[in-house]
Amino acid sequence: MHVIEGGEIRASPEGKTVHHTTAEVRSNLGGTWSALIRERVESYGASKFEGNTEKARQGMSFIMSLLRNHQPLPDTVESYPPPPPGFGENWPEPRDGS
């Protein structure tokens, strides 16, 4: 099974970005006698593609909202306070050849 995906991004008259995605799912499962199975496999692939596309859209929307609001990403180095002054001063210097 493979998916042929296309996409178009354009500006709407309201000033928003519109993204239109098309996808075609194809399966070479079996011969002509197994058309019913092939159709079910392709239908399953199309439904999974649709669900994954929605998850990707929600993720991109979340990231864009954080960027617009200049908020740090959750659970990243950006969301933790900087180390206190003097942090790491007690670590020995590395020796050559070690």
ABEGO torsion letter per residue (X at the ends): XBBBBBBBBBBBAAGBBBBBBBBBBBBABEBAAAAAAAAAAAAAAAAAAAAAAAAAAAAAAAAAAAAAAGBBBBGBAAABBBBBBGBGAABBBBBBGX
